[in-house]
Amino acid sequence: MSNSEELLKRITINPDVCHGKPTIRNMRYPVSMILDLLSAGMTFEELKEDYPALEMEDFMACFAFAARLVEFKAVALSKAA
């Protein structure tokens, strides 16, 4: 099993937690919130200070989850005649 697959086990989807949004380890930390904070410039150190229940692997799991969401198959387009 790849490291990415191990990380993805940390991301949970539970209809009883955060309205079924993907969260970290079934806690009330939505993946989208962590990604928003990181994209706004917050550092891992700042996140760890503000959310001490989270681990570095949780942040890496958010990246792995986001990477899976943006994967797509290439589509060959035919040229119009």
Residue pairs with C-beta under 8 A, 6 or more apart in sequence:
4 64
4 67
7 57
7 60
7 61
7 64
8 61
8 64
8 65
8 68
9 61
10 24
10 25
10 57
10 58
10 61
11 22
11 23
11 24
11 31
11 61
11 62
11 64
11 65
12 22
12 23
12 24
12 25
12 26
13 20
13 21
13 22
13 23
14 20
14 23
14 26
17 23
17 26
17 27
17 28
18 28
18 30
21 30
21 31
21 32
22 30
22 31
22 32
22 65
23 29
23 30
23 31
24 31
24 34
24 54
24 58
24 61
24 62
25 58
27 53
29 51
29 53
29 54
29 58
31 61
31 62
31 65
31 66
34 47
34 54
34 58
34 59
34 62
35 62
35 63
35 66
37 47
38 44
38 47
38 59
38 62
44 56
44 59
47 54
47 59
48 54
48 56
